[in-house]
Amino acid sequence: MNHPSPSAKSPSKSQLARRAARELTIQALYQSQLQQNEKAISTIEAEFRSQLADDDMPDHENWVKVMAIADLALFHTLLHGVAAACSQLDASLSPLLDRSIDELDPIELAILRLGAYELAERPEVPYRVVINEGVELAKSFGATDGHKYVNGILDKLAARLRSVEVKARGR
């Protein structure tokens, strides 16, 4: 996967808002996984929306600052969509994994589920954008080389779910 060169133009305000929505989504999904779904996803979303600022946290981990720039409608759609389709998403990911879903790093699992959801349910988002966003999220929040794993899995999933689009790109 090619990443933009340093000379590439800066992301637009709407691109930043969508990325922030994805960041919030994976953080909320991660929280849901840690609590083993003890709380409803709507309760977790409400907690995110009611957080107070914490100036000691880095900006990309400070939910209040991320929330201020995020596309909140997209956050809601992604969070509830992934939560509702979790078992189907896991079924689409499982054949591509080198281990069971339960053995995946929780952050990487949240990112993979989000990517699988966007590939399956949001055809207006180009597959390359879905993969790139997953990689960038894994670089920010995942394990050291987790982005490589996320890239490989989402690339394989895109070939399955978006074969026409992938072939049209000349791969």
N, C-alpha and C positions, 0 to 999 in steps of 0.2 A: 504494500500500500504506500503510495506516495503522499507525503505530507507537504503542505505549502512551504515554499521557500521563504526565508526571512524577508525577501523583497515582495512577497505576496501582499495584497491589500489586507488591511485590518478587517476583522469581522464587523458586519453591520450591527446596528442596535438590535434588529430583530433576530439576527443569528445569535447574539449574546443572550438575548431573552430566552431563546429556545434552548441554548446550552445550559443556562441557569435552571430552566425547568427540568432538564434531564438530570442535572446534579441533585436537585431536590428530590427527584423521583428515586434515584438510586439510594440516596441517604434514607429516605422513608422506607423503601423496600428492605434495606439492610436492617433498619430498626425493627420492622415487622418480623424479619427472619430471626433476629436475636430474641425477640419476645415470643417466638414460636406461635405467631398469630393469636396471641392472647388478647390483643386489642384489635378492634375493627380498623380497617384501613382508613375509614372516614375519621376515626378518633385520632389516628396518627397524623393525618393531614391537618386536622384542627390544631393539634399540638404544634406542628410546624408553623402554621399561620399565626399562632399566638405567642411565639418565642420572643423574649426580650434580647436586645443586643448584648453581645459579649465582646468587648473591645480587645480582649486578650487572645482571641482566636484569629487565625489567618482569614482574610476576606473570603476565600473560596470555601471555607468550612463554617463561616458565620451565617447561619440560616437567615437571619434578619437582613443582612446585606445582600445575600443571594436572592432572597424573596423580593427585595426592592427592585431588582432588575429582571426577574423571571417573568416569563409568560405564564401567569398563574392558571389560565384556562388549560394550557397544554400540560402543566404539572398535574392538574386534576385528571385530565383525560388519560395521560400516561399511567399515573399511579393506579387509578381504578381499573384501567384496561389490563395492565399487567397482573394486578391482583386477581381479577376475575378469570383471566385466561392462564393462570399459572400452570395448571396441570397439562394443558395443551402445549404450552411453551416448553415445558420440561420434556414432553414427549418428542417435540421436534429437535431439541438440543441433544438429548441422550445418545442417539446413534453416532453423533459426531464427537463425543467426549472420550477421553482416554481413562476416565474414572467415573464413578457414580456421581449423580447430582449432589448427594449428601457429602461427598468428599471435596467438593469445590470450595474455594475461598468464598466467604459470604458476599464480599464486595464484587468479586468477579461473577458470581452467580447472579446478583442483582443486575449487573451490567449486561450479561448475556441474555437474561430474561427481557430486559428493556429492548435490547437490539433485536431479539427474536420477535417481540411484539411489533416493533416498528417495521421490520421486514415483512411480517405477515399482514398487518392491519393498516399500515400507512403508506400505500403505494405512491402517494404524492411526494414522499421523501425519497430521493435517490438512494439506492443501496450503498453507494460509495460514501454518502453523507452519514448513513446509519453506522457503517463500519468505522469511519473516521471518528465520529462522536464516541463510539464505544471505546476505541483506542485511547482517545484523549481522557475520557473518564477514568479508564484503568491506569493511565499514567499519573493522574492526580490523586486517585483514591486507593488504587490496588497495590498489590505486591510489586516488588522490583521489576520483574519481567512479566507481570500479569498481562500487560498490554499486548505482548506477542501472542499469548494464548487466546485472548479475546479476539484479536485480529484473525487468527487462523480459524477459529470456530465460526465467527460471523461471516467470514469469507466463504466457507463451505456451505453455511446455511443460506447465504444469498444465492449461491449457485443452484440450490434446490428450490428456494421459494421465488426467486426472481430470475429464472433461467433466461427468459427472453431479454430482459434488461441487461443481464450480465453479458450475454452473447452479443448484443447490440454494441456494447462497449469494446468489442474486439478482443476479448480475452481468449 
